[in-house]
Amino acid sequence: MNAFSKLASMSDLKKLVEAPDVFIAAVALSGKDFYEGRGDRTSFFECILELNPSGIPDLGRKIALVSKKEFMGLKLYNDKICNPERVNKQTVYRLWMHCCRVGQTVTLEQMIEFQPHLTE
């Protein structure tokens, strides 16, 4: 049963990664069971790190999307208590290296929008 739930979670992540823009990604997140506590967001970050960032459309805004509770009135997370604003510094650094430095698909401004508290 755990394997089936993992496969369902991966199909939701696939929809998020393959969405052509942030608006469709937000609709996909709001309609599915996306939880911070189950590690769905961490799985999304790991998926980005495994893929070529230039093949993921609108990546910078999707990364910023998963750090918000709501997007244009749509509730993104199904956790009752979650704080998606903060991300582990090591994860942010790995995303920056992979998407900004190596892949050059996400701008520094988009990474600052993603985690503005780390600029201090």
Secondary structure, 3 states (H helix, E strand, C coil): CHHHHHHHHHHHHHHHHHCCCHHHHHHHHHHCCCCCCCCHHHHHHHHHHHCCHHHCCCHHHHHHHCCCCEECCEECCCCCCCCCCCCCHHHHHHHHHHHHHHCCCCCHHHHHHHCHHHHC
